């Protein structure tokens, strides 16, 4: 719902700025055909400009650093998460659709009324249009290529009326009215579209009056004809002699409105459009990712306990004679913009089957490769802030958003929020819920459990995987806490206005006083 209201406000703001530019620079100051075109473009530009994304601003720099371990703390009372309101967005869409249907129905009823009038009309053909003479008294109007006129209209008035309505037909005013009515039906909630519709009707009437007077018809007689014809039925979608415009039309007939500085005025209106593009459409280029070298390593926290065998590390098909942590460090050092890192874990059985005796302790396959064009475009389209992006990118993530819509993203325009905060807030919450298993506490086992998960489009968590752990009991404790996350705690990530899947990698620290006292003995 928040996204719908935000987009609606952007359209209204753009419409207001464009309307102000039209009123101040163009209204009755440029040729009428330019006024008509600008009024038709106003709703289209107001809807298009907020949706454009022009990447010209400097790219932000994302620096990845080692995550500092957080101390265990007593659980603090957490306020209940604000309940999601999925029905609110549905209600807004239903209201918009109902208003659109009402407006479209009104337009269709007017067209149906015109068709009923045609049934009893007597048609005659003239140069470029048809004349429909009706037995009932109506206010003259034209629609498409037909002029509708009461058959009892005096001959001296008929020439002026037909000249007026044939001007509407020559300038294709009916097509403009239909286009404006369709935009008004879609944007019925935008007051500036209604104002543009009224101004379009005025400009069309002014243009038809000007053509009649230019054709040599006497101005005084033409004004008297307008007064006498202001009776009867005339559909709003058609062009006719409307009484609400009479005073303004008479003023336009008697006052000369010059067209000085037309190009300057149009240039001023273009400046307003350029300003809106700068305010709503200019975005940053693809983020530049820099990997900072770690100042210090934590040799004991993330390492497996003594006696636990290390799995075989394969990076891009080559065996590394190193620990898993060192393999990750080397992989991080090779990551650059336009690079993706994938990880695959093989069990002991799979490892021995593929790599023989070397894979008896399991295998971790790490693949570093350049993104294809579709994936690079997806990553470059992101506008995440530096903190969220730093948490989202991880060398152990096994997917990067590409052309497959189900592949999770690493960086999106709006990163997922945990109770209104970022991944750091979620990590604090996880650490506060952790309970050190008694069996592990007695043995003095400590270290870091690294897990990865996906925040789905509905805000739920899925695909929980353990990438690294010092002990099975610590793994079970972390999984217990992650599976207990209350529903509705996450707000999903958003890319191009649509919720998307986003992958996160989270380290959870387990540190005890016993482990700290044992470190000197172990180092010896």
Residue pairs with C-beta under 8 A, 6 or more apart in sequence:
1 85
1 88
1 89
1 92
3 89
3 494
3 497
4 89
4 92
4 93
5 92
7 50
7 497
8 189
10 50
10 280
11 46
11 47
11 50
11 187
11 190
12 46
12 190
12 191
12 192
14 45
14 46
14 49
14 50
14 276
14 280
15 42
15 43
15 46
15 190
15 192
15 193
16 192
17 272
17 275
17 276
18 42
18 45
18 46
18 192
18 272
18 273
18 276
19 42
19 192
19 195
19 196
20 272
21 268
21 269
21 272
22 35
22 38
22 39
22 42
22 199
22 269
25 265
25 266
25 268
25 269
26 34
26 35
26 38
26 265
26 266
26 269
27 35
27 199
28 35
28 252
28 257
29 257
29 259
29 262
29 265
30 259
30 262
30 265
30 266
31 259
31 262
32 203
32 206
32 207
32 210
33 171
33 207
34 262
34 266
35 199
35 203
36 176
36 200
36 203
36 204
36 207
38 269
39 180
39 196
39 199
39 200
39 203
40 176
40 179
40 180
40 200
42 192
42 193
42 196
43 183
43 184
43 187
43 190
43 193
43 196
44 183
45 273
45 276
46 190
46 192
47 187
49 273
49 276
49 277
49 280
49 281
50 280
50 281
52 277
52 280
52 281
53 281
53 283
53 381
54 277
54 281
54 282
54 283
55 283
55 284
55 285
55 286
55 380
56 282
56 283
56 285
57 282
57 283
57 284
57 285
58 284
58 285
59 284
59 285
59 286
59 287
59 288
60 284
60 287
60 288
60 385
60 386
61 287
61 288
61 290
61 386
62 287
62 288
62 289
62 290
62 386
62 389
62 390
62 393
63 290
63 292
63 386
63 390
64 289
64 290
64 291
64 292
64 332
64 390
64 393
65 292
65 294
65 390
66 294
66 295
66 296
67 507
69 298
69 301
69 448
69 507
69 509
69 511
70 427
70 428
70 431
70 509
71 431
71 511
72 431
72 434
72 436
72 509
72 511
73 431
73 432
74 432
75 432
75 433
76 432
78 419
78 429
81 419
81 486
81 488
81 489
82 488
83 488
84 459
84 488
96 189
99 188
99 189
100 185
100 186
100 188
102 188
103 181
103 184
103 185
103 188
104 182
104 185
107 178
107 181
107 182
107 185
107 237
110 235
110 236
110 237
110 238
111 235
111 237
113 233
113 235
114 143
114 148
114 235
114 237
114 238
117 132
117 134
117 138
117 148
118 132
118 146
120 134
120 135
120 136
121 132
121 133
121 134
121 148
122 132
122 133
122 151
123 130
123 131
123 132
123 133
123 146
124 130
124 131
124 133
125 131
126 162
126 166
128 145
128 166
128 169
128 170
129 142
129 145
129 146
129 147
129 165
129 166
129 169
130 145
130 146
130 147
131 146
131 147
131 149
131 162
132 146
132 147
132 148
132 149
133 149
133 150
133 151
134 148
134 149
134 150
134 151
135 151
136 150
136 232
136 233
137 150
137 152
137 231
137 232
138 148
138 149
138 150
138 232
138 233
138 234
139 229
139 230
139 231
139 232
139 233
139 234
139 240
139 241
140 147
140 148
140 149
140 150
140 153
140 161
140 164
140 165
140 229
140 234
140 240
140 241
141 147
141 148
141 165
141 234
141 235
141 238
141 239
141 240
141 241
142 148
142 165
142 166
142 168
142 169
142 173
142 174
142 238
142 239
142 240
143 174
143 235
143 237
143 238
143 239
144 169
144 174
145 169
147 161
147 162
147 165
147 166
147 169
148 238
149 158
149 161
149 162
149 165
150 232
153 161
153 229
156 221
157 225
157 228
157 229
159 217
160 212
160 217
160 221
160 222
160 225
161 225
161 229
161 241
163 211
163 212
163 215
163 217
164 208
164 209
164 211
164 212
164 241
165 208
165 239
165 240
167 207
167 208
167 211
167 212
168 174
168 204
168 208
168 239
170 211
171 204
171 207
171 208
173 204
173 208
173 239
174 237
174 238
174 239
176 200
176 204
177 200
177 201
177 204
177 237
177 238
177 239
178 237
180 196
180 197
180 200
181 197
181 237
183 193
184 193
184 194
184 197
187 193
188 194
201 242
201 245
202 245
202 248
204 239
205 239
205 242
205 245
205 249
206 249
206 252
208 239
209 222
209 249
209 252
209 253
210 252
212 222
213 219
213 222
213 253
219 253
219 254
222 253
223 250
223 253
226 241
226 246
226 249
227 246
229 241
230 241
230 243
230 246
234 240
234 241
234 242
283 383
284 383
285 380
286 337
286 376
286 379
286 380
286 381
286 382
287 337
287 380
287 382
287 384
287 389
287 411
288 337
289 335
289 336
289 337
289 389
289 393
291 332
291 333
291 335
293 333
294 329
297 325
297 329
298 448
300 446
300 447
300 515
300 519
300 522
301 446
301 447
301 448
301 509
301 511
302 325
302 447
302 448
302 450
302 468
302 507
303 323
303 325
303 447
303 470
304 310
304 447
304 470
305 445
305 447
305 470
305 471
306 522
308 470
309 361
310 323
310 324
310 361
311 324
311 345
311 351
311 361
311 362
311 363
311 364
312 319
312 351
312 355
312 358
312 359
312 361
312 362
312 363
312 364
313 319
313 320
313 322
313 323
313 324
313 327
313 363
313 364
313 366
314 320
314 355
314 363
314 364
314 365
314 366
315 327
315 330
315 331
315 366
315 367
315 368
316 366
316 367
316 368
316 369
319 358
320 326
320 327
320 330
322 330
324 364
324 468
327 364
327 366
328 366
328 395
328 396
331 341
331 366
331 368
331 395
332 395
334 368
335 341
335 368
335 393
335 395
338 370
338 371
338 376
338 379
339 368
339 369
339 370
339 371
340 368
340 369
340 370
340 371
340 375
340 400
341 366
341 367
341 368
341 394
341 395
341 396
341 397
342 366
342 367
342 369
342 397
342 398
342 399
343 364
343 365
343 366
343 367
343 395
343 396
343 397
343 398
343 467
344 364
344 365
344 367
344 398
345 362
345 363
345 364
345 365
345 467
346 354
346 359
346 362
346 363
346 364
346 365
347 362
348 359
348 360
348 361
348 362
350 359
350 363
351 358
351 359
351 360
351 361
351 362
351 363
352 359
352 360
353 359
354 363
355 363
366 395
371 379
371 400
371 402
372 402
374 402
374 403
375 400
375 401
375 402
375 403
378 400
378 401
378 402
378 409
379 400
379 401
379 410
379 411
381 413
381 495
381 496
382 389
382 409
382 411
382 412
382 413
382 495
383 413
384 392
384 411
384 412
384 413
384 414
384 415
385 415
387 422
387 424
388 411
388 415
388 422
388 423
389 410
389 411
389 415
391 422
391 423
391 424
391 504
392 410
392 411
392 415
392 423
392 502
392 503
392 504
393 410
393 411
394 452
394 504
394 505
396 450
396 452
396 467
396 505
397 410
397 452
397 503
397 505
398 452
399 407
399 408
399 503
400 407
400 409
400 410
401 407
401 408
401 409
401 410
401 412
401 495
401 500
405 500
406 501
407 501
408 454
408 463
408 500
408 501
408 502
408 503
409 493
409 495
409 500
409 501
409 502
409 503
410 502
410 503
412 493
412 494
412 495
412 500
412 502
413 494
413 495
413 496
414 493
414 494
414 495
415 422
415 423
415 493
415 502
416 455
416 459
416 490
416 491
416 492
416 493
416 502
416 504
417 490
417 491
418 425
418 426
418 429
418 489
418 490
418 491
419 425
419 429
419 489
420 491
423 504
423 506
426 506
427 506
427 507
427 508
430 478
430 481
430 482
430 506
430 508
431 508
431 509
433 481
433 484
434 477
434 478
434 481
434 508
434 510
435 477
436 477
436 510
436 512
437 473
437 474
437 476
437 477
439 473
440 471
440 473
440 474
440 510
441 512
441 514
444 512
444 514
444 515
444 518
445 470
445 471
445 474
445 510
445 515
446 470
446 510
446 511
446 512
446 515
447 469
447 470
447 471
447 474
447 510
448 468
448 470
448 507
448 508
448 509
448 510
449 466
449 468
449 469
449 470
449 474
449 475
449 478
449 507
449 508
449 510
450 466
450 467
450 468
450 469
450 505
450 506
450 507
450 508
451 464
451 465
451 466
451 467
451 478
451 479
451 482
451 505
451 506
451 508
452 463
452 464
452 465
452 467
452 503
452 504
452 505
452 506
453 461
453 462
453 463
453 464
453 465
453 482
453 503
453 504
453 506
454 461
454 462
454 463
454 501
454 502
454 503
454 504
455 461
455 490
455 492
455 493
455 501
455 502
455 503
455 504
456 462
456 492
456 501
457 492
457 499
457 500
457 501
458 492
458 499
459 487
459 488
459 489
459 490
459 491
459 492
460 487
460 490
461 482
461 485
461 490
463 503
464 479
464 482
464 483
466 475
466 478
466 479
467 505
469 475
469 478
470 510
474 510
478 508
492 499
492 500
492 502
493 499
493 500
493 501
493 502
494 500
